Amino acid sequence: MSTVIGTTASGQNSWPRYVAAVAVPLALAGLAYLLWWISDRLLYVGPLDRAAFGWVVVIPTWIAAPVAAGFVWRTLDRRTTRVIAALVGTVIAAAAALLLWQAVAFPNCGTGTIHTPQEMVLPSLLVGAVVGGGVAWSGLVSARFARQGRPIAAVILGAAAEAFMVAAVILVAALTLLGPACQRPSV
């Protein structure tokens, strides 16, 4: 018995589940970015400076994205889950690469930049790929355990996988993107 794309074997419409499977992790990732953006402009949010706010609020919100995805993805078959994870990872990777590239390719330098915007494309794409791939992989880890009916393991291992990927992103960014951006002033 064959089924039409977007329906289950029983004929039920599965498109709402697909939309939720994409929207939930993207919404949480977007919320994490929005919280970071707000805190970066305000400098202080309540008693927290922007760095503390990042570690206490933004990073946990970011880590929640693949964990929540895992619970939404648990109802999908494994093949569909991998396709959705690849789609979510690609969207996040593209957004992260674009935002990183804009930040590093156009620094506010009064003395001139060290790198051209073109030289920053590949490093930005690399870091973006690690960001998006991390969310996709962590979501798959979480989904695996959620499917097995092990919600505590899904939360702990999904969060741990994403925390590991956050560290990997920091390392890859430090090796490829960070460093002096502006020319030294002439004396």
Z-matrix of the N, CA and C atoms (Angstrom, degrees):
N
C 1 1.452
C 2 1.518 1 109.15
N 3 1.302 2 117.05 1 123.75
C 4 1.459 3 120.17 2 179.03
C 5 1.523 4 109.62 3 -98.33
N 6 1.310 5 114.06 4 154.75
C 7 1.458 6 119.29 5 178.91
C 8 1.510 7 109.28 6 -120.53
N 9 1.309 8 115.02 7 155.43
C 10 1.458 9 121.85 8 176.51
C 11 1.524 10 107.27 9 -79.34
N 12 1.326 11 116.32 10 143.29
C 13 1.459 12 119.84 11 178.25
C 14 1.517 13 108.56 12 -56.94
N 15 1.339 14 115.38 13 132.87
C 16 1.456 15 120.47 14 179.76
C 17 1.512 16 113.78 15 93.46
N 18 1.358 17 116.28 16 1.57
C 19 1.459 18 119.54 17 175.53
C 20 1.520 19 108.80 18 -126.41
N 21 1.324 20 115.56 19 156.07
C 22 1.463 21 120.62 20 176.77
C 23 1.514 22 108.40 21 -86.90
N 24 1.325 23 117.39 22 175.80
C 25 1.460 24 121.83 23 179.93
C 26 1.528 25 110.78 24 -60.22
N 27 1.339 26 117.87 25 -29.16
C 28 1.464 27 121.13 26 179.23
C 29 1.531 28 112.22 27 -84.33
N 30 1.336 29 117.64 28 0.81
C 31 1.451 30 121.57 29 177.79
C 32 1.518 31 114.37 30 91.07
N 33 1.329 32 118.27 31 1.09
C 34 1.462 33 121.24 32 179.21
C 35 1.523 34 110.26 33 -69.83
N 36 1.318 35 115.31 34 146.02
C 37 1.460 36 121.66 35 177.00
C 38 1.528 37 108.83 36 -74.14
N 39 1.317 38 117.84 37 121.88
C 40 1.464 39 121.16 38 -178.95
C 41 1.529 40 112.56 39 -104.04
N 42 1.335 41 118.03 40 0.46
C 43 1.467 42 120.22 41 -178.62
C 44 1.519 43 112.86 42 -58.67
N 45 1.344 44 120.52 43 -40.26
C 46 1.474 45 118.37 44 177.54
C 47 1.533 46 112.76 45 -58.81
N 48 1.320 47 116.75 46 -35.72
C 49 1.477 48 119.30 47 177.67
C 50 1.523 49 110.45 48 -67.86
N 51 1.323 50 117.72 49 -37.81
C 52 1.463 51 120.66 50 178.65
C 53 1.523 52 110.90 51 -66.02
N 54 1.328 53 115.47 52 -43.07
C 55 1.468 54 119.64 53 179.11
C 56 1.528 55 109.60 54 -61.43
N 57 1.327 56 116.94 55 -45.78
C 58 1.470 57 120.47 56 178.82
C 59 1.525 58 110.66 57 -63.72
N 60 1.323 59 117.36 58 -37.50
C 61 1.465 60 121.33 59 -178.74
C 62 1.527 61 111.86 60 -64.26
N 63 1.309 62 117.07 61 -29.61
C 64 1.463 63 121.44 62 176.50
C 65 1.525 64 110.73 63 -88.89
N 66 1.333 65 116.27 64 -42.96
C 67 1.466 66 120.78 65 -172.73
C 68 1.520 67 113.55 66 -68.81
N 69 1.323 68 118.85 67 -38.45
C 70 1.470 69 120.77 68 -175.43
C 71 1.531 70 112.02 69 -61.37
N 72 1.343 71 119.10 70 -54.68
C 73 1.476 72 117.02 71 -179.80
C 74 1.524 73 112.90 72 -66.75
N 75 1.342 74 117.57 73 -35.07
C 76 1.462 75 119.39 74 178.73
C 77 1.526 76 111.04 75 -67.41
N 78 1.319 77 117.30 76 -37.76
C 79 1.466 78 120.31 77 178.78
C 80 1.528 79 110.80 78 -65.69
N 81 1.314 80 117.63 79 -43.23
C 82 1.467 81 119.93 80 178.81
C 83 1.526 82 111.65 81 -67.21
N 84 1.327 83 117.14 82 -39.58
C 85 1.464 84 119.76 83 176.23
C 86 1.521 85 110.13 84 -64.25
N 87 1.325 86 116.70 85 -41.09
C 88 1.459 87 120.57 86 176.73
C 89 1.516 88 112.25 87 -64.18
N 90 1.323 89 117.07 88 -38.82
C 91 1.464 90 121.29 89 176.91
C 92 1.525 91 110.38 90 -63.73
N 93 1.332 92 117.33 91 -42.39
C 94 1.469 93 120.47 92 177.96
C 95 1.530 94 110.09 93 -60.79
N 96 1.327 95 116.74 94 -43.45
C 97 1.463 96 119.59 95 178.30
C 98 1.527 97 110.84 96 -63.60
N 99 1.335 98 117.47 97 -44.04
C 100 1.457 99 121.51 98 179.78
C 101 1.537 100 110.96 99 -60.85
N 102 1.319 101 116.87 100 -44.05
C 103 1.469 102 120.57 101 178.28
C 104 1.529 103 110.74 102 -61.90
N 105 1.346 104 116.36 103 -41.90
C 106 1.469 105 119.24 104 177.79
C 107 1.532 106 109.74 105 -63.01
N 108 1.336 107 116.59 106 -45.89
C 109 1.467 108 121.47 107 -177.31
C 110 1.518 109 110.70 108 -59.77
N 111 1.334 110 116.50 109 -44.79
C 112 1.464 111 120.44 110 179.09
C 113 1.525 112 110.57 111 -63.31
N 114 1.327 113 116.59 112 -47.65
C 115 1.474 114 119.06 113 -177.83
C 116 1.523 115 111.61 114 -65.82
N 117 1.314 116 117.15 115 -31.41
C 118 1.462 117 120.61 116 179.36
C 119 1.524 118 111.05 117 -67.60
N 120 1.310 119 117.20 118 -33.41
C 121 1.456 120 120.77 119 179.61
C 122 1.525 121 112.71 120 -82.71
N 123 1.346 122 117.04 121 -33.45
C 124 1.462 123 120.49 122 -177.83
C 125 1.527 124 112.87 123 -81.72
N 126 1.307 125 117.44 124 -23.57
C 127 1.462 126 125.35 125 -175.88
C 128 1.526 127 112.33 126 71.20
N 129 1.337 128 118.57 127 -39.85
C 130 1.467 129 122.70 128 176.68
C 131 1.520 130 108.88 129 -130.64
N 132 1.340 131 116.12 130 136.16
C 133 1.455 132 122.20 131 173.07
C 134 1.524 133 105.34 132 -122.39
N 135 1.310 134 115.32 133 105.05
C 136 1.463 135 119.37 134 -174.20
C 137 1.522 136 108.52 135 62.25
N 138 1.321 137 116.36 136 -132.77
C 139 1.464 138 119.31 137 -178.83
C 140 1.536 139 113.34 138 -81.99
N 141 1.325 140 118.10 139 -4.06
C 142 1.461 141 121.53 140 -173.71
C 143 1.526 142 111.51 141 -99.15
N 144 1.330 143 116.27 142 134.85
C 145 1.457 144 118.44 143 170.41
C 146 1.527 145 107.27 144 -76.63
N 147 1.318 146 117.38 145 173.91
C 148 1.464 147 119.57 146 -173.42
C 149 1.519 148 113.12 147 -64.55
N 150 1.322 149 119.03 148 -32.12
C 151 1.467 150 120.30 149 178.61
C 152 1.527 151 110.58 150 -68.85
N 153 1.332 152 116.62 151 -46.79
C 154 1.463 153 120.02 152 178.75
C 155 1.524 154 110.46 153 -63.62
N 156 1.329 155 117.12 154 -40.85
C 157 1.460 156 121.15 155 178.19
C 158 1.528 157 109.83 156 -61.07
N 159 1.323 158 116.60 157 -39.03
C 160 1.459 159 120.38 158 177.89
C 161 1.513 160 112.53 159 -60.21
N 162 1.318 161 116.23 160 -46.64
C 163 1.462 162 120.07 161 -178.09
C 164 1.523 163 112.88 162 -74.48
N 165 1.334 164 116.95 163 -32.52
C 166 1.462 165 120.55 164 -176.02
C 167 1.532 166 112.52 165 -87.12
N 168 1.334 167 118.00 166 -31.19
C 169 1.465 168 120.82 167 -174.46
C 170 1.534 169 112.38 168 -118.55
N 171 1.324 170 117.19 169 -51.50
C 172 1.463 171 120.26 170 -172.34
C 173 1.533 172 111.94 171 -67.49
N 174 1.317 173 117.57 172 -50.66
C 175 1.474 174 120.06 173 -178.40
C 176 1.529 175 111.32 174 -62.58
N 177 1.335 176 120.49 175 -45.09
C 178 1.472 177 118.38 176 175.78
C 179 1.536 178 113.32 177 -60.70
N 180 1.327 179 117.41 178 -35.74
C 181 1.463 180 119.96 179 176.63
C 182 1.526 181 109.67 180 -65.31
N 183 1.321 182 116.17 181 -42.08
C 184 1.474 183 120.50 182 177.81
C 185 1.530 184 110.54 183 -62.01
N 186 1.324 185 116.56 184 -44.51
C 187 1.464 186 121.13 185 -178.98
C 188 1.526 187 110.57 186 -66.27
N 189 1.321 188 117.67 187 -27.94
C 190 1.463 189 121.07 188 178.52
C 191 1.525 190 112.37 189 -68.06
N 192 1.327 191 117.85 190 -24.51
C 193 1.469 192 120.81 191 -176.47
C 194 1.530 193 112.28 192 -58.71
N 195 1.338 194 119.74 193 -54.34
C 196 1.467 195 117.70 194 -179.91
C 197 1.528 196 113.33 195 -71.20
N 198 1.333 197 117.45 196 -27.24
C 199 1.467 198 119.26 197 177.47
C 200 1.530 199 109.54 198 -67.15
N 201 1.324 200 116.65 199 -46.74
C 202 1.467 201 120.15 200 177.02
C 203 1.527 202 110.43 201 -62.75
N 204 1.316 203 116.28 202 -39.42
C 205 1.465 204 120.16 203 177.56
C 206 1.522 205 110.42 204 -59.21
N 207 1.318 206 116.54 205 -42.08
C 208 1.463 207 120.19 206 179.81
C 209 1.518 208 112.83 207 -57.56
N 210 1.334 209 115.92 208 -39.64
C 211 1.463 210 118.94 209 179.43
C 212 1.518 211 112.00 210 -72.77
N 213 1.327 212 117.31 211 -34.01
C 214 1.469 213 119.93 212 176.14
C 215 1.530 214 109.72 213 -72.35
N 216 1.319 215 117.28 214 -38.72
C 217 1.467 216 121.84 215 -176.74
C 218 1.524 217 112.87 216 -74.75
N 219 1.320 218 119.06 217 -16.02
C 220 1.461 219 120.96 218 -175.20
C 221 1.523 220 112.55 219 -61.05
N 222 1.340 221 117.67 220 -25.22
C 223 1.468 222 120.63 221 -177.87
C 224 1.527 223 112.37 222 -86.44
N 225 1.317 224 117.32 223 -8.13
C 226 1.466 225 121.20 224 -179.90
C 227 1.523 226 109.79 225 -89.56
N 228 1.330 227 116.52 226 154.62
C 229 1.461 228 117.89 227 174.26
C 230 1.532 229 109.01 228 -70.52
N 231 1.320 230 116.76 229 163.18
C 232 1.466 231 120.79 230 -172.57
C 233 1.527 232 113.02 231 -61.88
N 234 1.322 233 117.21 232 -40.11
C 235 1.466 234 119.88 233 -179.92
C 236 1.525 235 110.81 234 -63.99
N 237 1.327 236 116.43 235 -46.40
C 238 1.466 237 120.63 236 179.13
C 239 1.523 238 110.17 237 -63.46
N 240 1.325 239 116.57 238 -38.82
C 241 1.465 240 120.46 239 178.89
C 242 1.521 241 110.45 240 -60.18
N 243 1.321 242 117.56 241 -43.65
C 244 1.471 243 120.17 242 179.34
C 245 1.528 244 111.52 243 -64.89
N 246 1.336 245 117.08 244 -38.99
C 247 1.468 246 120.46 245 178.08
C 248 1.528 247 110.24 246 -64.82
N 249 1.333 248 116.73 247 -45.73
C 250 1.469 249 120.75 248 179.12
C 251 1.529 250 109.72 249 -63.81
N 252 1.326 251 117.83 250 -42.80
C 253 1.472 252 121.00 251 178.91
C 254 1.525 253 110.11 252 -60.94
N 255 1.328 254 117.16 253 -41.59
C 256 1.467 255 120.24 254 178.77
C 257 1.527 256 110.61 255 -64.90
N 258 1.317 257 117.16 256 -40.18
C 259 1.464 258 120.89 257 178.52
C 260 1.530 259 110.87 258 -64.41
N 261 1.332 260 116.77 259 -49.03
C 262 1.465 261 120.92 260 179.14
C 263 1.534 262 110.10 261 -60.98
N 264 1.327 263 116.85 262 -45.89
C 265 1.467 264 120.79 263 179.32
C 266 1.516 265 112.38 264 -61.05
N 267 1.324 266 117.07 265 -39.03
C 268 1.459 267 121.35 266 -179.83
C 269 1.526 268 111.29 267 -67.78
N 270 1.324 269 116.77 268 -42.79
C 271 1.467 270 120.22 269 178.80
C 272 1.534 271 110.21 270 -63.23
N 273 1.324 272 116.44 271 -46.01
C 274 1.469 273 120.27 272 179.71
C 275 1.527 274 110.45 273 -65.71
N 276 1.333 275 117.21 274 -40.79
C 277 1.468 276 120.38 275 178.78
C 278 1.520 277 111.25 276 -61.85
N 279 1.323 278 116.90 277 -43.64
C 280 1.463 279 120.40 278 -179.87
C 281 1.528 280 111.18 279 -64.64
N 282 1.342 281 116.11 280 -44.80
C 283 1.467 282 119.20 281 179.39
C 284 1.522 283 111.02 282 -64.40
N 285 1.327 284 117.30 283 -44.06
C 286 1.469 285 120.99 284 -179.76
C 287 1.526 286 110.42 285 -63.63
N 288 1.325 287 117.24 286 -44.01
C 289 1.462 288 120.51 287 -179.55
C 290 1.528 289 110.79 288 -62.36
N 291 1.324 290 116.57 289 -43.33
C 292 1.469 291 120.24 290 179.62
C 293 1.529 292 111.09 291 -63.70
N 294 1.323 293 117.16 292 -46.91
C 295 1.470 294 120.36 293 -179.30
C 296 1.531 295 111.41 294 -65.21
N 297 1.321 296 116.99 295 -41.78
C 298 1.467 297 119.95 296 177.61
C 299 1.518 298 111.01 297 -64.67
N 300 1.332 299 116.22 298 -43.48
C 301 1.466 300 119.74 299 -179.20
C 302 1.526 301 110.37 300 -60.84
N 303 1.339 302 116.72 301 -44.33
C 304 1.465 303 119.18 302 178.85
C 305 1.522 304 111.24 303 -60.78
N 306 1.323 305 116.41 304 -37.51
C 307 1.468 306 120.13 305 -178.32
C 308 1.527 307 111.91 306 -70.51
N 309 1.319 308 117.68 307 -40.68
C 310 1.471 309 119.73 308 -174.72
C 311 1.523 310 113.21 309 -93.51
N 312 1.320 311 117.97 310 -23.34
C 313 1.464 312 119.98 311 -177.26
C 314 1.523 313 112.39 312 -81.03
N 315 1.314 314 117.03 313 -23.38
C 316 1.456 315 120.80 314 -176.90
C 317 1.528 316 111.28 315 -128.74
N 318 1.338 317 116.94 316 62.73
C 319 1.468 318 118.25 317 178.72
C 320 1.528 319 110.09 318 -70.51
N 321 1.294 320 115.55 319 158.47
C 322 1.460 321 121.45 320 179.90
C 323 1.525 322 108.05 321 -84.92
N 324 1.314 323 116.27 322 87.02
C 325 1.459 324 121.52 323 -176.12
C 326 1.523 325 110.33 324 -114.54
N 327 1.302 326 115.61 325 126.44
C 328 1.455 327 119.99 326 174.95
C 329 1.518 328 111.67 327 -83.51
N 330 1.328 329 116.73 328 -17.35
C 331 1.471 330 120.94 329 -175.20
C 332 1.523 331 113.18 330 -107.14
N 333 1.319 332 118.07 331 1.54
C 334 1.459 333 121.37 332 -178.53
C 335 1.516 334 111.45 333 101.48
N 336 1.304 335 115.51 334 149.83
C 337 1.466 336 120.80 335 -177.98
C 338 1.523 337 111.00 336 -87.75
N 339 1.318 338 115.67 337 157.03
C 340 1.465 339 121.28 338 177.00
C 341 1.524 340 110.39 339 -83.22
N 342 1.343 341 116.44 340 -38.39
C 343 1.470 342 121.42 341 -176.94
C 344 1.525 343 110.58 342 -112.57
N 345 1.310 344 115.70 343 149.89
C 346 1.458 345 120.28 344 172.83
C 347 1.526 346 108.50 345 -80.80
N 348 1.322 347 117.80 346 158.44
C 349 1.465 348 119.53 347 176.29
C 350 1.539 349 112.33 348 -57.18
N 351 1.322 350 117.30 349 -34.94
C 352 1.462 351 120.67 350 179.59
C 353 1.531 352 111.70 351 -64.59
N 354 1.320 353 117.30 352 -34.33
C 355 1.467 354 120.53 353 179.41
C 356 1.527 355 112.28 354 -69.03
N 357 1.311 356 117.11 355 -17.93
C 358 1.463 357 120.60 356 -177.89
C 359 1.523 358 113.11 357 -96.29
N 360 1.329 359 118.31 358 -2.20
C 361 1.465 360 121.28 359 -178.93
C 362 1.526 361 110.72 360 -65.97
N 363 1.319 362 118.32 361 -54.56
C 364 1.462 363 121.26 362 -176.16
C 365 1.533 364 112.42 363 -61.96
N 366 1.341 365 119.67 364 -47.42
C 367 1.471 366 117.93 365 176.61
C 368 1.533 367 112.72 366 -60.33
N 369 1.315 368 117.79 367 -37.17
C 370 1.468 369 120.61 368 178.45
C 371 1.522 370 110.90 369 -66.32
N 372 1.329 371 116.80 370 -40.98
C 373 1.468 372 120.32 371 177.22
C 374 1.527 373 111.08 372 -63.63
N 375 1.325 374 116.60 373 -39.48
C 376 1.465 375 120.48 374 179.34
C 377 1.525 376 110.93 375 -63.16
N 378 1.321 377 117.07 376 -49.05
C 379 1.464 378 120.38 377 179.18
C 380 1.531 379 110.03 378 -64.07
N 381 1.322 380 117.57 379 -41.75
C 382 1.458 381 120.75 380 176.92
C 383 1.519 382 112.26 381 -58.99
N 384 1.329 383 116.62 382 -40.66
C 385 1.468 384 120.77 383 178.68
C 386 1.528 385 111.14 384 -63.08
N 387 1.313 386 116.93 385 -38.95
C 388 1.471 387 120.00 386 178.31
C 389 1.528 388 109.98 387 -68.11
N 390 1.323 389 117.28 388 -39.94
C 391 1.470 390 120.93 389 178.50
C 392 1.529 391 109.84 390 -61.87
N 393 1.323 392 117.22 391 -54.33
C 394 1.464 393 121.08 392 -178.38
C 395 1.517 394 113.23 393 -66.70
N 396 1.329 395 116.11 394 -41.53
C 397 1.461 396 119.81 395 177.70
C 398 1.517 397 111.88 396 -63.41
N 399 1.315 398 116.27 397 -34.56
C 400 1.462 399 120.21 398 178.66
C 401 1.516 400 112.03 399 -64.65
N 402 1.318 401 117.11 400 -43.83
C 403 1.461 402 120.21 401 178.92
C 404 1.529 403 110.01 402 -64.98
N 405 1.325 404 117.25 403 -43.02
C 406 1.465 405 120.69 404 179.81
C 407 1.528 406 110.67 405 -62.64
N 408 1.324 407 117.19 406 -48.53
C 409 1.470 408 120.87 407 -178.55
C 410 1.529 409 111.36 408 -64.58
N 411 1.312 410 116.92 409 -44.57
C 412 1.466 411 120.40 410 179.88
C 413 1.522 412 111.24 411 -63.66
N 414 1.325 413 116.50 412 -38.24
C 415 1.462 414 120.27 413 176.22
C 416 1.517 415 111.89 414 -64.10
N 417 1.334 416 117.23 415 -38.72
C 418 1.465 417 120.71 416 177.23
C 419 1.532 418 110.98 417 -65.98
N 420 1.328 419 116.77 418 -38.72
C 421 1.472 420 120.64 419 176.95
C 422 1.524 421 109.14 420 -61.51
N 423 1.318 422 116.08 421 -48.65
C 424 1.465 423 120.63 422 -179.52
C 425 1.526 424 111.03 423 -62.46
N 426 1.323 425 117.59 424 -42.59
C 427 1.466 426 121.81 425 -179.39
C 428 1.524 427 111.52 426 -62.43
N 429 1.314 428 116.18 427 -38.25
C 430 1.471 429 119.85 428 -179.41
C 431 1.526 430 110.71 429 -58.07
N 432 1.327 431 116.35 430 -47.32
C 433 1.456 432 119.53 431 -177.40
C 434 1.531 433 111.61 432 -77.05
N 435 1.332 434 117.50 433 -32.00
C 436 1.465 435 119.91 434 175.98
C 437 1.519 436 110.40 435 -64.85
N 438 1.339 437 117.44 436 -38.55
C 439 1.463 438 122.29 437 177.17
C 440 1.522 439 111.73 438 -62.40
N 441 1.320 440 115.82 439 -33.67
C 442 1.469 441 120.69 440 -179.39
C 443 1.526 442 111.97 441 -79.32
N 444 1.330 443 117.31 442 0.40
C 445 1.456 444 120.41 443 -178.50
C 446 1.526 445 112.71 444 75.64
N 447 1.332 446 116.30 445 28.52
C 448 1.461 447 122.14 446 -179.90
C 449 1.534 448 108.87 447 -117.61
N 450 1.332 449 117.50 448 74.66
C 451 1.466 450 120.53 449 -173.47
C 452 1.526 451 113.82 450 -64.23
N 453 1.316 452 117.81 451 -36.00
C 454 1.473 453 119.31 452 179.83
C 455 1.522 454 110.09 453 -66.21
N 456 1.317 455 116.87 454 -43.07
C 457 1.472 456 120.39 455 176.55
C 458 1.523 457 110.42 456 -64.32
N 459 1.342 458 116.97 457 -37.21
C 460 1.466 459 120.47 458 179.08
C 461 1.523 460 110.51 459 -61.76
N 462 1.325 461 116.85 460 -42.81
C 463 1.461 462 120.88 461 -179.64
C 464 1.526 463 110.40 462 -69.43
N 465 1.322 464 116.51 463 -51.50
C 466 1.471 465 120.20 464 -174.92
C 467 1.521 466 111.38 465 -65.13
N 468 1.326 467 117.55 466 -48.47
C 469 1.465 468 119.82 467 -176.63
C 470 1.531 469 112.38 468 -74.08
N 471 1.333 470 117.55 469 -34.90
C 472 1.463 471 119.85 470 175.09
C 473 1.521 472 111.19 471 -64.62
N 474 1.334 473 116.12 472 -43.81
C 475 1.473 474 120.65 473 178.52
C 476 1.525 475 110.52 474 -66.80
N 477 1.312 476 117.43 475 -41.20
C 478 1.470 477 120.36 476 179.05
C 479 1.527 478 110.77 477 -64.30
N 480 1.324 479 117.04 478 -40.88
C 481 1.468 480 120.28 479 178.32
C 482 1.519 481 110.47 480 -62.26
N 483 1.342 482 117.14 481 -42.50
C 484 1.461 483 119.24 482 -179.83
C 485 1.523 484 111.58 483 -71.99
N 486 1.326 485 117.69 484 -35.73
C 487 1.474 486 120.04 485 175.78
C 488 1.529 487 109.66 486 -61.72
N 489 1.328 488 117.11 487 -40.22
C 490 1.466 489 121.32 488 175.61
C 491 1.527 490 110.26 489 -61.41
N 492 1.345 491 116.55 490 -41.64
C 493 1.455 492 120.21 491 -179.40
C 494 1.525 493 111.73 492 -69.91
N 495 1.329 494 118.14 493 -32.93
C 496 1.468 495 120.60 494 174.67
C 497 1.523 496 109.07 495 -61.25
N 498 1.331 497 116.46 496 -43.58
C 499 1.467 498 120.27 497 177.00
C 500 1.528 499 110.53 498 -63.30
N 501 1.326 500 116.87 499 -39.72
C 502 1.472 501 120.43 500 178.37
C 503 1.521 502 110.96 501 -64.26
N 504 1.315 503 117.12 502 -39.81
C 505 1.477 504 121.19 503 177.82
C 506 1.524 505 109.78 504 -62.33
N 507 1.325 506 116.72 505 -44.84
C 508 1.467 507 120.80 506 179.32
C 509 1.526 508 109.97 507 -60.30
N 510 1.315 509 117.06 508 -43.57
C 511 1.467 510 121.00 509 179.41
C 512 1.529 511 111.27 510 -64.83
N 513 1.318 512 117.07 511 -48.73
C 514 1.470 513 120.38 512 -179.41
C 515 1.529 514 110.51 513 -63.06
N 516 1.329 515 117.08 514 -40.94
C 517 1.472 516 120.00 515 178.30
C 518 1.521 517 110.54 516 -64.83
N 519 1.320 518 116.88 517 -40.79
C 520 1.466 519 120.15 518 179.62
C 521 1.529 520 110.89 519 -62.91
N 522 1.311 521 116.99 520 -36.12
C 523 1.466 522 120.79 521 -178.18
C 524 1.532 523 113.38 522 -80.54
N 525 1.339 524 117.34 523 -24.74
C 526 1.465 525 118.81 524 -173.26
C 527 1.525 526 114.77 525 -115.40
N 528 1.321 527 118.49 526 -31.48
C 529 1.459 528 120.28 527 -172.31
C 530 1.518 529 114.94 528 -109.98
N 531 1.311 530 115.84 529 -34.19
C 532 1.456 531 118.61 530 -172.09
C 533 1.518 532 111.56 531 -82.54
N 534 1.271 533 115.10 532 154.85
C 535 1.454 534 121.28 533 -178.81
C 536 1.510 535 108.50 534 139.14
N 537 1.300 536 116.62 535 -176.80
C 538 1.461 537 118.46 536 -178.80
C 539 1.526 538 110.62 537 -63.01
N 540 1.314 539 115.99 538 136.53
C 541 1.457 540 121.42 539 178.92
C 542 1.508 541 112.31 540 -110.26
N 543 1.348 542 116.05 541 -23.56
C 544 1.459 543 120.31 542 -174.39
C 545 1.534 544 111.14 543 -113.25
N 546 1.308 545 114.82 544 150.38
C 547 1.462 546 121.38 545 175.38
C 548 1.534 547 108.78 546 -66.94
N 549 1.286 548 116.07 547 150.73
C 550 1.469 549 119.85 548 174.79
C 551 1.520 550 108.76 549 -73.29
N 552 1.328 551 116.04 550 143.69
C 553 1.462 552 117.36 551 177.30
C 554 1.520 553 110.55 552 -66.75
N 555 1.311 554 116.58 553 142.50
C 556 1.466 555 119.29 554 177.55
C 557 1.515 556 109.32 555 -77.32
N 558 1.309 557 114.76 556 143.35
C 559 1.470 558 119.95 557 -175.94
C 560 1.503 559 110.04 558 -93.02
